[in-house]
């Protein structure tokens, strides 16, 4: 994830689905560590390109919301975004997003439904 992400969107720029931000540090040992930070969705009239413009425009901007600052500025060169195109309804995509963050509990998501997820979220504040 860097300022060149717009050039790498290609055919997925107008697709619907779920995206995930990961920190992937380059530790000099095995196993490789990939840490899920955030799960989001692209539904409705939103597009993958529009959704990511907010993140791309935040690179280097310390005045953005806390979570956006962390995703775009804290782990420079170590943050990766994965997009999973889903040929489903918006409601189904929203359900998948909610199930992912209720079960995985990414530290930068905050709209959990599951009580255990809400309890776990407090360690990140």
Steps between C-alpha positions, in 0.01 A plus 500: 500500500661820383432799278525274192199289597276681250723374219460142623120483517450391140189293435388493864457876537120488452425167670314417820642289778700493819846644559748446781799697622794293626833592653764269358832573670815341367628314802823305444350178632235243421199492516399801301274735694200666334271691732144593400423858602172589332214350296284720276247465221413655164125495431224708343606777266840517668792365302830353608676804352279751685529310827876501489530865404440586867789276603734612221435868574592434866856393423721747685199688646511496880163680527288202392296276733714284730429169324568645156826652626610162634409310183666745264794644689621289790637195317639662186606243245362216714125546447323291238141513378323192367171525312264209456245554227162352588220448249236529773233743612594798715323339796700180459829693476412699814427172680836356399680814618323489837571129546867554420554774753281338766705181478850633427469823706736725300632775731400792276138394449256617764145403400482152646176314570638208702540567873838323510619728221386810688683382811820429305492837323563685828864382508575717194367828644 
